[in-house]
Amino acid sequence: MEHSTLTRQVGVAPPRLPKAISPTARAWLFLSPSMLFLAVLITASLLVLRMSVGTKGAEWTGFSLASYSQLTEPYYLKSLLLTLRLALVSALIAVLLAIPVGYSMSRLQSPLLRRVFLAAVLLPLLVNLLLQSYGWLVILGPAGMLNQALMGLGIIDRPVMMLYNQTGVLMGLVQTAFPLAVLPIASAMRGVSRSYEEAAATLGASRFQVFRQVVLPMSLPGIITGATLVFAYNASSFVVPLLLGGRRVPMLAVMVHDQIAPLMNWPAASAAGVVLIVTTLAIMTLSEFVTGRRRRILEASQ
């Protein structure tokens, strides 16, 4: 009996518990889709960089910096400066228009009204960019809605040319990138505590003074972020300058398209793309530095 009991106890193996996944492995597993997407983008960027130092007809085997030296010609420099200027001006206009909208959204008490505002702001992102550009063609054309309204009001006697120039392109850039400015500004203003506004009002400040001296300075990181997003988005814009500006507003993305489509000059197009990416990243890095510094000052003051 003793031997049988011992045999039975030894033969029964204890159940094994499943080995738990470590937190580090779970984190990498969670980040794997994003890392895969970033790997694809980095690989594509490296391929573009390699083609930029190639030669026409030998993009993968040749090596030459002629494409970069070509960008120092007056035509390409003018295109780069025009791109940066339109992107900067559109960012400033979009931010100025987005500040009151973002402030209104941040102070809405009704969830329904907040959703309505958010849907109206996000509407340009839900409509195809090509359709929006064609809509601007209908509005800004010589016989378009805007010219007809101005002539009907007696403001102008003849149609004003608002297409195929920088004015039309600028209006299209501001409209299409407007939501990118509103959302970070509204988020930053929503983070400003009402107690600061109440304290300023108690000390005798008017509503405008409270907004200018309390809300705006504390929302500056969100404002800079919104301006940076609009700038980066519009600097690489292609559809809006192509349709609303034609060949009269040669932004850099349009020039890249011209180098690829009719000329098949992949190294020149890649070099222009690399220059645009590096310039945009440099400006975004400077903006992030200013935003981080301003955020640290605000945290220290609180």
LOZALO-691667 format. One record per residue: chain; residue number from 1; residue in three letters; x, y, z of N, C-alpha, C, O in turn. Coordinates in steps of 0.05 Angstrom, whole numbers. Example, Ala and Ser with C-alpha at 12.3 -4.5 7.8 and 13.67 -1.06 7.14 Angstrom:
// residues 2
 c   k   r     nX     nY     nZ    caX    caY    caZ     cX     cY     cZ     oX     oY     oZ
 A   1 ALA    264   -114    156    246    -90    156    264    -66    156    285    -66    169
 A   2 SER    257    -45    142    273    -21    143    258      1    157    268     23    161
This chain:
// residues 302
 c   k   r     nX     nY     nZ    caX    caY    caZ     cX     cY     cZ     oX     oY     oZ
 A   1 MET     17    -24      0      0      0      0     17     25      0     11     45    -13
 A   2 GLU     39     24     15     56     47     16     69     52    -11     72     75    -19
 A   3 HIS     77     29    -24     90     33    -50     71     44    -71     79     61    -87
 A   4 SER     47     35    -70     27     45    -90     21     74    -85     18     89   -105
 A   5 THR     19     82    -60     14    111    -55     36    128    -64     32    149    -76
 A   6 LEU     61    119    -60     84    135    -69     85    136    -99     91    157   -110
 A   7 THR     79    115   -112     79    115   -141     59    134   -153     64    148   -172
 A   8 ARG     35    134   -140     14    151   -150     21    181   -146     14    198   -163
 A   9 GLN     34    187   -124     41    215   -119     63    225   -137     62    248   -146
 A  10 VAL     82    208   -143    104    216   -161     94    218   -190    104    235   -204
 A  11 GLY     76    201   -198     67    201   -226     51    225   -234     49    231   -258
 A  12 VAL     38    238   -216     21    261   -222     38    286   -224     50    294   -204
 A  13 ALA     40    297   -248     57    321   -252     41    346   -245     17    348   -252
 A  14 PRO     53    366   -233     38    391   -227     31    406   -252     48    406   -271
 A  15 PRO      8    419   -253      1    434   -277     19    458   -282     26    472   -263
 A  16 ARG     26    462   -307     44    484   -314     28    509   -321      9    508   -337
 A  17 LEU     35    531   -309     21    556   -314     32    568   -340     57    567   -345
 A  18 PRO     15    581   -356     25    593   -381     44    616   -374     39    632   -356
 A  19 LYS     66    618   -389     86    639   -385     75    666   -393     67    669   -416
 A  20 ALA     75    685   -375     65    711   -381     84    727   -399    108    724   -397
 A  21 ILE     72    743   -417     88    760   -435     98    784   -419     82    797   -405
 A  22 SER    122    791   -422    134    813   -408    122    840   -418    113    841   -441
 A  23 PRO    122    860   -401    111    886   -410    127    898   -433    115    911   -450
 A  24 THR    153    893   -435    168    903   -457    160    890   -484    157    903   -504
 A  25 ALA    155    863   -483    146    849   -507    119    859   -515    113    862   -539
 A  26 ARG    101    864   -496     74    874   -503     76    901   -515     61    907   -534
 A  27 ALA     94    918   -505     97    945   -516    107    943   -545     97    958   -562
 A  28 TRP    127    926   -550    137    924   -578    116    912   -596    114    919   -619
 A  29 LEU    100    893   -586     79    881   -602     58    902   -609     47    902   -631
 A  30 PHE     52    920   -590     32    941   -594     43    961   -615     27    972   -631
 A  31 LEU     69    966   -614     81    986   -632     88    975   -659     96    990   -677
 A  32 SER     87    949   -663     96    937   -688     82    948   -713     96    952   -733
 A  33 PRO     56    952   -714     44    963   -738     54    991   -745     60    998   -768
 A  34 SER     57   1008   -724     68   1035   -729     97   1034   -738    105   1049   -756
 A  35 MET    113   1016   -726    141   1013   -733    143   1003   -762    161   1012   -777
 A  36 LEU    125    985   -770    126    975   -797    119    997   -817    132   1000   -838
 A  37 PHE    100   1014   -810     93   1036   -828    116   1056   -830    122   1066   -851
 A  38 LEU    128   1062   -807    151   1081   -808    175   1069   -823    189   1083   -837
 A  39 ALA    178   1043   -822    199   1030   -837    195   1033   -867    214   1037   -882
 A  40 VAL    170   1031   -876    164   1034   -904    170   1063   -913    181   1068   -934
 A  41 LEU    162   1083   -896    167   1111   -903    197   1117   -903    206   1131   -921
 A  42 ILE    212   1106   -884    241   1111   -884    254   1098   -908    272   1110   -920
 A  43 THR    245   1074   -915    256   1061   -939    251   1077   -964    268   1080   -981
 A  44 ALA    226   1087   -967    220   1103   -990    236   1129   -991    245   1137  -1012
 A  45 SER    241   1141   -968    257   1165   -967    286   1160   -975    298   1176   -988
 A  46 LEU    296   1137   -966    324   1130   -973    326   1124  -1003    346   1131  -1015
 A  47 LEU    306   1113  -1014    306   1108  -1043    306   1134  -1059    320   1137  -1079
 A  48 VAL    289   1153  -1049    289   1179  -1062    316   1193  -1060    326   1206  -1078
 A  49 LEU    328   1190  -1036    355   1202  -1032    375   1190  -1051    393   1204  -1061
 A  50 ARG    374   1164  -1055    392   1151  -1073    388   1160  -1102    408   1165  -1116
 A  51 MET    363   1162  -1110    358   1172  -1137    367   1200  -1142    374   1208  -1164
 A  52 SER    367   1217  -1120    374   1245  -1123    404   1248  -1131    411   1269  -1142
 A  53 VAL    420   1229  -1124    449   1231  -1131    456   1213  -1155    479   1208  -1160
 A  54 GLY    435   1204  -1169    440   1188  -1193    440   1206  -1218    440   1230  -1215
 A  55 THR    441   1193  -1240    441   1208  -1266    417   1198  -1282    407   1176  -1278
 A  56 LYS    408   1215  -1300    384   1208  -1317    391   1183  -1334    410   1183  -1349
 A  57 GLY    374   1163  -1331    379   1137  -1345    395   1118  -1329    396   1094  -1335
 A  58 ALA    409   1127  -1308    424   1109  -1290    420   1118  -1261    438   1125  -1247
 A  59 GLU    394   1117  -1253    387   1127  -1227    399   1111  -1204    405   1122  -1183
 A  60 TRP    403   1084  -1208    412   1067  -1187    442   1061  -1188    453   1052  -1169
 A  61 THR    454   1066  -1211    482   1059  -1214    500   1084  -1216    523   1083  -1208
 A  62 GLY    490   1106  -1227    506   1130  -1230    508   1146  -1204    493   1141  -1185
 A  63 PHE    527   1164  -1204    530   1182  -1181    538   1209  -1191    559   1212  -1205
 A  64 SER    522   1229  -1184    527   1257  -1192    511   1276  -1175    489   1269  -1166
 A  65 LEU    523   1299  -1170    509   1320  -1155    498   1342  -1173    493   1364  -1165
 A  66 ALA    496   1335  -1199    486   1355  -1218    458   1363  -1213    450   1386  -1218
 A  67 SER    441   1345  -1202    413   1351  -1196    411   1372  -1174    394   1390  -1175
 A  68 TYR    429   1371  -1155    429   1391  -1133    440   1417  -1143    431   1438  -1135
 A  69 SER    461   1416  -1159    472   1441  -1170    452   1455  -1188    452   1479  -1191
 A  70 GLN    434   1439  -1201    414   1451  -1218    394   1467  -1203    382   1486  -1213
 A  71 LEU    390   1459  -1177    370   1473  -1160    380   1501  -1152    364   1517  -1142
 A  72 THR    405   1507  -1157    415   1534  -1151    410   1554  -1174    416   1578  -1171
 A  73 GLU    398   1545  -1195    391   1563  -1217    368   1581  -1208    352   1573  -1191
 A  74 PRO    366   1605  -1220    345   1624  -1211    317   1613  -1212    301   1620  -1195
 A  75 TYR    310   1597  -1232    283   1588  -1235    276   1570  -1211    254   1572  -1200
 A  76 TYR    294   1551  -1204    288   1533  -1182    289   1547  -1155    273   1541  -1137
 A  77 LEU    307   1566  -1152    308   1581  -1127    282   1598  -1123    272   1600  -1101
 A  78 LYS    273   1609  -1145    248   1624  -1144    224   1606  -1137    207   1614  -1121
 A  79 SER    224   1582  -1147    203   1563  -1141    204   1555  -1111    184   1553  -1098
 A  80 LEU    228   1550  -1101    231   1543  -1072    222   1566  -1054    208   1562  -1035
 A  81 LEU    231   1590  -1060    223   1613  -1044    193   1619  -1046    181   1626  -1026
 A  82 LEU    182   1615  -1070    153   1618  -1073    138   1598  -1056    118   1604  -1044
 A  83 THR    147   1573  -1056    134   1552  -1040    135   1559  -1011    115   1556   -997
 A  84 LEU    158   1566  -1001    161   1573   -972    144   1597   -965    132   1598   -944
 A  85 ARG    144   1617   -983    129   1641   -977     99   1636   -976     85   1645   -957
 A  86 LEU     88   1621   -995     60   1615   -995     52   1597   -972     31   1601   -960
 A  87 ALA     70   1578   -965     64   1561   -942     64   1577   -916     47   1572   -899
 A  88 LEU     83   1596   -913     84   1612   -889     61   1631   -887     48   1633   -866
 A  89 VAL     54   1645   -909     31   1664   -908      5   1649   -903    -12   1658   -888
 A  90 SER      2   1626   -916    -23   1610   -911    -25   1601   -883    -46   1599   -871
 A  91 ALA     -2   1594   -871     -2   1585   -842    -10   1609   -824    -25   1605   -806
 A  92 LEU      0   1632   -830     -7   1656   -813    -36   1662   -816    -50   1667   -796
 A  93 ILE    -47   1662   -841    -75   1668   -845    -93   1647   -832   -113   1653   -819
 A  94 ALA    -86   1622   -835   -102   1600   -824   -102   1602   -793   -123   1597   -781
 A  95 VAL    -80   1609   -781    -79   1611   -752    -96   1635   -742   -110   1632   -723
 A  96 LEU    -94   1657   -756   -110   1680   -749   -140   1674   -751   -156   1683   -734
 A  97 LEU   -148   1659   -771   -176   1651   -773   -184   1629   -754   -207   1627   -746
 A  98 ALA   -165   1613   -746   -171   1590   -729   -172   1598   -699   -185   1584   -684
 A  99 ILE   -159   1620   -691   -159   1627   -663   -188   1632   -652   -195   1621   -632
 A 100 PRO   -204   1649   -665   -231   1653   -655   -248   1628   -656   -265   1623   -638
 A 101 VAL   -244   1612   -677   -260   1587   -679   -251   1567   -657   -268   1555   -644
 A 102 GLY   -225   1565   -653   -216   1547   -631   -225   1557   -604   -231   1540   -587
 A 103 TYR   -225   1583   -600   -234   1593   -574   -263   1588   -569   -272   1581   -547
 A 104 SER   -279   1591   -590   -308   1585   -588   -313   1556   -582   -330   1549   -566
 A 105 MET   -298   1538   -596   -301   1510   -591   -293   1502   -562   -305   1485   -550
 A 106 SER   -272   1515   -552   -263   1508   -525   -281   1518   -503   -280   1508   -481
 A 107 ARG   -298   1537   -509   -315   1548   -489   -345   1539   -492   -362   1549   -477
 A 108 LEU   -350   1522   -510   -378   1512   -514   -384   1492   -491   -369   1475   -485
 A 109 GLN   -408   1496   -480   -416   1479   -458   -433   1455   -468   -433   1434   -456
 A 110 SER   -448   1459   -489   -466   1439   -499   -450   1418   -515   -435   1425   -534
 A 111 PRO   -452   1392   -509   -438   1372   -525   -447   1371   -554   -432   1365   -572
 A 112 LEU   -473   1376   -558   -484   1376   -585   -472   1398   -602   -463   1393   -625
 A 113 LEU   -471   1422   -591   -458   1444   -606   -429   1439   -611   -418   1447   -632
 A 114 ARG   -415   1426   -592   -387   1421   -595   -383   1401   -618   -364   1403   -634
 A 115 ARG   -401   1381   -620   -399   1362   -642   -405   1375   -669   -392   1368   -689
 A 116 VAL   -424   1393   -669   -431   1407   -694   -407   1424   -703   -400   1424   -727
 A 117 PHE   -395   1438   -685   -371   1454   -692   -349   1436   -702   -336   1443   -722
 A 118 LEU   -344   1414   -689   -323   1396   -697   -328   1384   -725   -310   1382   -741
 A 119 ALA   -353   1377   -730   -360   1366   -757   -356   1387   -778   -347   1381   -800
 A 120 ALA   -364   1412   -772   -360   1434   -792   -330   1439   -797   -322   1445   -820
 A 121 VAL   -314   1437   -776   -285   1442   -780   -272   1419   -796   -255   1424   -812
 A 122 LEU   -281   1394   -790   -269   1371   -803   -280   1366   -831   -269   1349   -846
 A 123 LEU   -300   1381   -840   -312   1376   -866   -292   1378   -889   -293   1361   -907
 A 124 PRO   -274   1398   -890   -254   1398   -912   -237   1374   -913   -227   1366   -935
 A 125 LEU   -232   1360   -890   -216   1336   -891   -231   1312   -901   -219   1292   -908
 A 126 LEU   -258   1314   -900   -274   1292   -909   -281   1293   -938   -289   1273   -950
 A 127 VAL   -277   1316   -951   -283   1319   -979   -257   1316   -995   -236   1326   -986
 A 128 ASN   -259   1303  -1017   -235   1299  -1034   -222   1325  -1042   -236   1344  -1049
 A 129 LEU   -195   1326  -1040   -181   1351  -1046   -185   1360  -1075   -186   1384  -1080
 A 130 LEU   -188   1341  -1093   -193   1348  -1121   -220   1362  -1124   -223   1381  -1140
 A 131 LEU   -241   1352  -1110   -267   1364  -1111   -267   1392  -1099   -280   1410  -1109
 A 132 GLN   -252   1396  -1077   -250   1422  -1066   -237   1442  -1085   -246   1465  -1087
 A 133 SER   -217   1433  -1099   -203   1451  -1118   -221   1458  -1141   -221   1481  -1150
 A 134 TYR   -237   1439  -1151   -255   1445  -1172   -278   1463  -1163   -288   1480  -1178
 A 135 GLY   -285   1461  -1137   -304   1480  -1125   -294   1508  -1125   -308   1527  -1131
 A 136 TRP   -268   1511  -1119   -256   1538  -1121   -255   1548  -1149   -257   1573  -1153
 A 137 LEU   -252   1531  -1169   -253   1540  -1197   -280   1551  -1203   -282   1571  -1218
 A 138 VAL   -301   1539  -1193   -328   1549  -1198   -332   1576  -1183   -346   1593  -1194
 A 139 ILE   -321   1578  -1160   -326   1603  -1144   -309   1626  -1154   -319   1649  -1156
 A 140 LEU   -284   1621  -1160   -265   1643  -1167   -263   1649  -1196   -249   1668  -1204
 A 141 GLY   -276   1634  -1214   -274   1639  -1242   -284   1666  -1251   -298   1679  -1235
 A 142 PRO   -278   1675  -1275   -288   1701  -1285   -318   1703  -1285   -329   1724  -1280
 A 143 ALA   -331   1680  -1290   -361   1680  -1289   -370   1665  -1264   -392   1654  -1264
 A 144 GLY   -353   1663  -1244   -359   1648  -1220   -377   1662  -1201   -386   1685  -1205
 A 145 MET   -383   1649  -1179   -402   1659  -1159   -392   1685  -1146   -408   1704  -1142
 A 146 LEU   -367   1686  -1140   -356   1710  -1126   -356   1734  -1144   -365   1756  -1135
 A 147 ASN   -348   1732  -1168   -348   1755  -1187   -377   1764  -1192   -382   1788  -1194
 A 148 GLN   -395   1745  -1195   -423   1752  -1200   -435   1767  -1176   -450   1786  -1180
 A 149 ALA   -428   1758  -1152   -438   1771  -1128   -427   1799  -1126   -441   1818  -1119
 A 150 LEU   -401   1803  -1131   -389   1829  -1129   -400   1848  -1150   -405   1872  -1144
 A 151 MET   -404   1838  -1174   -416   1856  -1195   -445   1862  -1189   -455   1884  -1195
 A 152 GLY   -459   1843  -1177   -487   1848  -1169   -490   1869  -1148   -509   1883  -1147
 A 153 LEU   -470   1870  -1130   -470   1890  -1108   -459   1917  -1118   -459   1936  -1103
 A 154 GLY   -449   1918  -1142   -438   1943  -1153   -410   1949  -1143   -401   1972  -1146
 A 155 ILE   -396   1930  -1131   -369   1935  -1120   -349   1936  -1143   -331   1952  -1143
 A 156 ILE   -353   1919  -1163   -335   1918  -1186   -351   1921  -1212   -375   1914  -1212
 A 157 ASP   -339   1931  -1233   -352   1933  -1259   -347   1910  -1278   -363   1904  -1295
 A 158 ARG   -324   1898  -1274   -316   1876  -1292   -305   1854  -1274   -296   1859  -1252
 A 159 PRO   -305   1829  -1284   -295   1807  -1268   -265   1810  -1261   -249   1820  -1277
 A 160 VAL   -259   1803  -1237   -231   1804  -1227   -219   1776  -1230   -231   1756  -1223
 A 161 MET   -195   1775  -1241   -181   1750  -1245   -170   1740  -1219   -150   1751  -1208
 A 162 MET   -182   1720  -1208   -173   1708  -1182   -162   1680  -1185   -155   1667  -1166
 A 163 LEU   -161   1670  -1210   -150   1644  -1216   -123   1646  -1230   -117   1667  -1242
 A 164 TYR   -108   1625  -1228    -81   1624  -1241    -63   1646  -1232    -48   1658  -1248
 A 165 ASN    -65   1653  -1206    -46   1672  -1194    -43   1664  -1165    -56   1645  -1155
 A 166 GLN    -26   1678  -1151    -20   1671  -1123    -44   1675  -1105    -46   1661  -1084
 A 167 THR    -61   1694  -1111    -85   1699  -1094   -103   1674  -1093   -111   1666  -1071
 A 168 GLY   -109   1663  -1116   -126   1639  -1117   -113   1616  -1103   -127   1601  -1088
 A 169 VAL    -87   1612  -1107    -73   1589  -1095    -73   1593  -1064    -77   1574  -1049
 A 170 LEU    -69   1618  -1055    -68   1623  -1027    -95   1617  -1014    -96   1606   -992
 A 171 MET   -117   1625  -1026   -143   1619  -1016   -148   1589  -1014   -160   1580   -994
 A 172 GLY   -141   1575  -1034   -144   1546  -1034   -127   1533  -1012   -136   1514   -999
 A 173 LEU   -102   1542  -1009    -85   1531   -988    -96   1535   -960    -95   1518   -943
 A 174 VAL   -106   1559   -955   -117   1566   -928   -142   1548   -923   -144   1538   -901
 A 175 GLN   -159   1546   -942   -184   1531   -938   -179   1501   -933   -191   1489   -915
 A 176 THR   -162   1489   -949   -157   1461   -946   -142   1453   -920   -146   1431   -910
 A 177 ALA   -125   1471   -911   -109   1465   -887   -121   1478   -861   -109   1475   -840
 A 178 PHE   -143   1491   -863   -155   1504   -840   -160   1486   -816   -154   1493   -794
 A 179 PRO   -171   1461   -820   -175   1444   -797   -149   1437   -782   -150   1433   -758
 A 180 LEU   -127   1435   -796   -102   1429   -782    -93   1451   -763    -77   1446   -745
 A 181 ALA   -103   1475   -767    -97   1497   -748   -117   1498   -726   -110   1505   -703
 A 182 VAL   -142   1491   -731   -163   1494   -711   -160   1474   -688   -161   1481   -665
 A 183 LEU   -155   1449   -696   -155   1427   -676   -134   1431   -654   -142   1429   -630
 A 184 PRO   -109   1436   -660    -90   1439   -637    -94   1465   -622    -89   1466   -598
 A 185 ILE   -104   1486   -635   -110   1511   -620   -133   1507   -601   -132   1516   -578
 A 186 ALA   -154   1494   -610   -177   1488   -593   -169   1471   -570   -178   1475   -547
 A 187 SER   -152   1451   -575   -143   1433   -553   -127   1449   -533   -130   1444   -508
 A 188 ALA   -109   1466   -542    -93   1482   -523   -110   1501   -507   -105   1505   -483
 A 189 MET   -129   1514   -520   -147   1533   -505   -165   1519   -486   -172   1530   -465
 A 190 ARG   -173   1494   -492   -189   1479   -474   -173   1471   -449   -185   1467   -427
 A 191 GLY   -147   1470   -451   -131   1464   -428   -125   1487   -410   -114   1483   -388
 A 192 VAL   -132   1511   -418   -129   1535   -401   -151   1535   -380   -174   1535   -386
 A 193 SER   -143   1535   -355   -162   1533   -333   -179   1559   -332   -169   1581   -336
 A 194 ARG   -204   1555   -326   -222   1579   -323   -214   1596   -299   -221   1620   -298
 A 195 SER   -200   1585   -280   -193   1600   -256   -175   1624   -263   -176   1645   -250
 A 196 TYR   -158   1620   -283   -140   1642   -292   -157   1665   -303   -152   1689   -298
 A 197 GLU   -176   1658   -319   -194   1679   -331   -210   1693   -309   -214   1717   -310
 A 198 GLU   -220   1677   -290   -236   1689   -269   -219   1707   -252   -228   1728   -243
 A 199 ALA   -194   1699   -247   -176   1716   -231   -170   1742   -245   -169   1764   -232
 A 200 ALA   -165   1741   -271   -160   1765   -287   -185   1783   -287   -182   1808   -286
 A 201 ALA   -208   1771   -290   -233   1787   -290   -238   1800   -263   -248   1823   -261
 A 202 THR   -231   1786   -242   -234   1797   -215   -216   1821   -211   -223   1840   -196
 A 203 LEU   -193   1821   -224   -174   1844   -221   -182   1867   -239   -168   1887   -240
 A 204 GLY   -204   1865   -254   -213   1887   -270   -207   1885   -300   -212   1905   -314
 A 205 ALA   -197   1863   -309   -191   1860   -338   -217   1856   -354   -235   1841   -345
 A 206 SER   -218   1868   -377   -241   1863   -395   -238   1836   -408   -218   1822   -405
 A 207 ARG   -259   1828   -423   -258   1802   -437   -235   1801   -457   -222   1781   -460
 A 208 PHE   -232   1823   -472   -211   1824   -492   -183   1823   -478   -165   1809   -489
 A 209 GLN   -180   1837   -456   -154   1835   -442   -149   1808   -431   -126   1798   -431
 A 210 VAL   -170   1794   -421   -167   1767   -411   -158   1749   -434   -140   1732   -431
 A 211 PHE   -171   1752   -457   -164   1735   -480   -135   1741   -490   -121   1723   -496
 A 212 ARG   -128   1767   -491   -102   1774   -502    -79   1769   -482    -57   1761   -491
 A 213 GLN    -84   1773   -456    -62   1771   -437    -61   1744   -422    -41   1738   -409
 A 214 VAL    -82   1729   -423    -83   1704   -408    -86   1680   -427    -69   1662   -427
 A 215 VAL   -107   1680   -443   -113   1656   -460    -92   1653   -482    -82   1631   -486
 A 216 LEU    -86   1674   -497    -68   1672   -519    -40   1664   -510    -28   1645   -522
 A 217 PRO    -28   1676   -490     -1   1668   -482      0   1639   -473     19   1624   -478
 A 218 MET    -21   1629   -458    -20   1602   -449    -27   1582   -471    -21   1558   -468
 A 219 SER    -39   1591   -493    -45   1574   -515    -24   1575   -537    -28   1563   -559
 A 220 LEU     -2   1589   -532     18   1593   -553     30   1567   -564     34   1565   -588
 A 221 PRO     35   1547   -547     45   1521   -558     26   1509   -579     35   1499   -599
 A 222 GLY      0   1510   -573    -19   1499   -592    -21   1516   -618    -25   1505   -639
 A 223 ILE    -18   1542   -615    -18   1560   -638      6   1554   -656      4   1553   -681
 A 224 ILE     30   1551   -644     54   1545   -660     51   1518   -673     60   1514   -696
 A 225 THR     40   1498   -658     36   1472   -670     17   1473   -694     23   1460   -714
 A 226 GLY     -5   1488   -692    -23   1490   -714    -10   1503   -738    -14   1495   -761
 A 227 ALA      5   1525   -733     19   1538   -755     39   1520   -768     43   1520   -793
 A 228 THR     53   1503   -752     73   1485   -764     60   1464   -781     70   1457   -802
 A 229 LEU     37   1453   -772     23   1433   -788     13   1444   -814     16   1431   -835
 A 230 VAL      2   1468   -814     -7   1481   -838     16   1486   -857     14   1482   -881
 A 231 PHE     38   1496   -846     61   1501   -863     72   1476   -876     77   1476   -900
 A 232 ALA     75   1454   -861     85   1429   -872     66   1418   -893     74   1407   -913
 A 233 TYR     40   1420   -887     20   1409   -906     20   1425   -932     18   1413   -954
 A 234 ASN     21   1451   -931     19   1468   -955     45   1469   -970     45   1474   -994
 A 235 ALA     68   1465   -956     93   1466   -970     96   1443   -991    109   1446  -1011
 A 236 SER     82   1421   -985     83   1398  -1004     57   1396  -1020     53   1375  -1032
 A 237 SER     41   1417  -1020     15   1415  -1035     20   1414  -1065     38   1427  -1075
 A 238 PHE      4   1398  -1078      7   1394  -1107    -19   1400  -1122    -18   1414  -1143
 A 239 VAL    -42   1390  -1112    -67   1393  -1127    -76   1422  -1128    -84   1431  -1149
 A 240 VAL    -75   1435  -1106    -85   1463  -1105    -68   1482  -1123    -80   1496  -1139
 A 241 PRO    -42   1482  -1121    -27   1500  -1139    -29   1492  -1168    -27   1509  -1186
 A 242 LEU    -33   1466  -1174    -34   1457  -1202    -61   1466  -1214    -61   1476  -1237
 A 243 LEU    -83   1464  -1200   -109   1470  -1211   -115   1500  -1209   -126   1512  -1228
 A 244 LEU   -109   1512  -1186   -115   1541  -1182    -94   1559  -1192    -99   1583  -1197
 A 245 GLY    -69   1550  -1195    -48   1567  -1204    -38   1560  -1232    -25   1577  -1245
 A 246 GLY    -43   1535  -1241    -33   1528  -1267     -3   1529  -1268     11   1523  -1248
 A 247 ARG      8   1536  -1291     37   1539  -1293     47   1566  -1285     71   1572  -1287
 A 248 ARG     29   1584  -1277     37   1611  -1269     46   1613  -1240     58   1632  -1232
 A 249 VAL     40   1593  -1225     48   1592  -1197     64   1566  -1193     54   1546  -1184
 A 250 PRO     90   1567  -1201    106   1542  -1201    116   1535  -1173    140   1539  -1167
 A 251 MET     99   1524  -1156    108   1514  -1130    126   1489  -1135    125   1477  -1156
 A 252 LEU    141   1482  -1114    161   1461  -1118    148   1434  -1124    160   1419  -1139
 A 253 ALA    125   1428  -1112    112   1402  -1118    104   1401  -1147    105   1379  -1159
 A 254 VAL     95   1423  -1158     88   1423  -1187    112   1419  -1204    111   1405  -1224
 A 255 MET    135   1431  -1196    159   1428  -1211    169   1399  -1210    180   1389  -1230
 A 256 VAL    166   1386  -1187    173   1357  -1185    156   1341  -1204    166   1323  -1217
 A 257 HIS    130   1347  -1205    113   1332  -1224    122   1337  -1253    122   1318  -1268
 A 258 ASP    129   1361  -1260    138   1366  -1287    164   1352  -1294    168   1343  -1317
 A 259 GLN    181   1349  -1274    206   1334  -1279    201   1304  -1284    217   1291  -1298
 A 260 ILE    180   1294  -1272    175   1265  -1274    158   1259  -1299    165   1242  -1315
 A 261 ALA    135   1274  -1302    115   1266  -1322    126   1270  -1351    128   1251  -1366
 A 262 PRO    132   1295  -1359    140   1297  -1387    170   1292  -1392    178   1282  -1413
 A 263 LEU    187   1298  -1372    216   1297  -1376    228   1270  -1367    250   1263  -1376
 A 264 MET    215   1256  -1349    225   1231  -1338    253   1234  -1326    270   1217  -1328
 A 265 ASN    257   1257  -1313    282   1263  -1300    279   1257  -1270    274   1275  -1254
 A 266 TRP    282   1232  -1263    278   1224  -1236    299   1235  -1216    291   1243  -1194
 A 267 PRO    324   1237  -1223    343   1249  -1205    337   1278  -1198    339   1286  -1175
 A 268 ALA    329   1294  -1218    322   1322  -1212    298   1324  -1194    297   1341  -1176
 A 269 ALA    277   1308  -1200    253   1308  -1183    260   1299  -1155    250   1311  -1136
 A 270 SER    277   1279  -1152    284   1269  -1126    300   1290  -1110    296   1293  -1086
 A 271 ALA    318   1304  -1124    334   1324  -1110    316   1347  -1100    319   1357  -1078
 A 272 ALA    297   1355  -1117    278   1376  -1108    261   1366  -1084    256   1382  -1066
 A 273 GLY    253   1341  -1085    238   1330  -1062    254   1329  -1037    244   1335  -1015
 A 274 VAL    280   1322  -1039    298   1321  -1016    301   1348  -1004    301   1352   -980
 A 275 VAL    306   1368  -1021    309   1396  -1011    284   1405   -997    286   1418   -977
 A 276 LEU    261   1399  -1009    235   1407   -996    232   1394   -969    224   1407   -950
 A 277 ILE    238   1368   -967    235   1353   -942    254   1364   -921    246   1369   -898
 A 278 VAL    279   1369   -928    299   1379   -909    291   1407   -899    294   1412   -875
 A 279 THR    282   1424   -918    275   1451   -910    251   1451   -891    250   1465   -871
 A 280 THR    231   1434   -898    207   1432   -881    214   1421   -853    204   1431   -833
 A 281 LEU    231   1400   -852    239   1388   -827    255   1408   -810    252   1408   -785
 A 282 ALA    271   1424   -823    287   1444   -808    268   1465   -795    272   1472   -771
 A 283 ILE    249   1474   -809    230   1493   -798    213   1481   -777    207   1494   -756
 A 284 MET    204   1456   -780    189   1442   -760    205   1437   -735    195   1439   -712
 A 285 THR    231   1431   -738    248   1428   -715    251   1454   -699    250   1454   -674
 A 286 LEU    255   1476   -713    256   1502   -700    230   1508   -685    231   1518   -663
 A 287 SER    208   1502   -698    182   1507   -685    179   1490   -661    168   1499   -640
 A 288 GLU    187   1465   -662    185   1447   -639    202   1457   -616    195   1454   -593
 A 289 PHE    226   1467   -623    243   1478   -602    230   1502   -588    230   1504   -563
 A 290 VAL    218   1520   -604    205   1543   -592    181   1534   -575    176   1545   -554
 A 291 THR    166   1515   -586    142   1505   -571    150   1492   -545    138   1497   -524
 A 292 GLY    170   1475   -545    179   1462   -521    190   1482   -500    185   1479   -476
 A 293 ARG    204   1502   -509    214   1522   -491    191   1538   -478    191   1543   -454
 A 294 ARG    171   1545   -495    148   1560   -485    132   1543   -465    122   1553   -445
 A 295 ARG    130   1517   -471    115   1499   -453    129   1496   -426    116   1495   -405
 A 296 ARG    156   1495   -426    171   1493   -401    168   1519   -385    166   1518   -360
 A 297 ILE    167   1542   -398    163   1567   -384    135   1568   -371    132   1577   -348
 A 298 LEU    115   1558   -385     88   1558   -374     86   1539   -351     73   1545   -331
 A 299 GLU     99   1515   -353     98   1496   -331    113   1507   -306    104   1503   -284
 A 300 ALA    134   1522   -311    149   1533   -288    133   1556   -275    135   1559   -250
 A 301 SER    118   1571   -291    102   1592   -279     78   1583   -263     68   1596   -245
 A 302 GLN     69   1558   -270     46   1547   -255     55   1534   -229     38   1523   -214
